[in-house]
């Protein structure tokens, strides 16, 4: 039995999210929430929201015990890139790529 949650089109680069996901992989859910709360990274806020959503899904949809949940799988993949233009000297244009992420989280109960 597993509970899933996903957050598509999050406006943060996947490389930055991957660093934080490595911190919480295979950790108990309450410990993962504490790690996300005290880690000073931009990706922690949407990840904490996603983890709380997955915990609520586990409790309400699958009647799982919240105290026995752990982060079984967590993945991030690149979403579409927002392309922006910044004016530069001599009438040139400079391309800015704003990357997005699709984040998936799976919680399972410990045996």
N, C-alpha and C positions, 0 to 999 in steps of 0.2 A: 504494500500500500504506500502510495506516495502522493504528496501534495505539491502542485506546481504554481508558479506565478511568473509572469513575464512583463517586461517593460520595454516596448519597442520605441524607437525614435528618441532616445534620451540624448540631449544635446551636450555630450561629452565624448572625448576621443576614447576608442576602445582600449588603447594602450594604458590609459590612466585608470580605467575601470579594472583592467586585468590585475594590476598591482594590488588593489584592495580585495578582489575576489580570492587571490592566493592567500590572504590573511585569514579568511573565514571558511575556506573549504574544509570539510570533515570536522567542523567544530559543532558543539551543541548550540541550538538556536539562541538560547539566552546569553551564552558566552559570545556568540557572533554579534548579537545586538550591542553588547557592552564594548566589543572591539570597534564596531562601527561608530559608536557614540564618542569614543575618545581618540580616534585616529583623525589627524588634521588633513584630510584629503577631500577634494571637491566631490568625488564619487561616493562618499559615504552617505550623504543625505538621500539620494535616490535609492541606494542599495538598502538602507535601513527601512525606508518606506516599502520597498519590494519584499524584504524579509518579513515585515509585519503582515503584509498582505498574504504571503504564503502561509504564515502561521495561522492566520484567521481562516484561510481556505481549509487547512488541515483540521482545525477544530470544528468548523461549522459544516463542511461538506463531507468529511470522512470520519468524524467522531474520533480523531486521534488525540492522544494525550500530549498536551503542549510541552510538558516538562521532559518528555522523552524524545523530542524532535532533534534532528541534527541536519546540517547542510550536506546533503548527499552529492549533489551536482550543482555547479554554478558555471555558466558559460557566458561569453560575450562575443558578439560578432558585429562587423561593421555594417551600419545602415547607409542610407544615401548621404552624399556629401553636399552641403549647401555651399554654393560657389558665390563669393562676394568679390567686389572690385574696390580697390583702394587707389585713389589718384596719387601719382608720383611725379617727380620732376620732369620737365620738358614735355608735358602732355602725355606721358606714358601711363599705363594702368598696371597695377600689381594685383595678382589674383590671391585671394585669401580663401582657403578651404576650411569650412567649419564641419567637422566630422560628427556623425551621430552613431549611436550604439543601440543594438538590440540585446537586452540582458535577460537571461533565463535562470530560474532558481528552482531547485527540486529539494523538498524536505522529506525525510523518511524517519520512521520510528526506530529507536535502538532496540535490539533484541534483549 
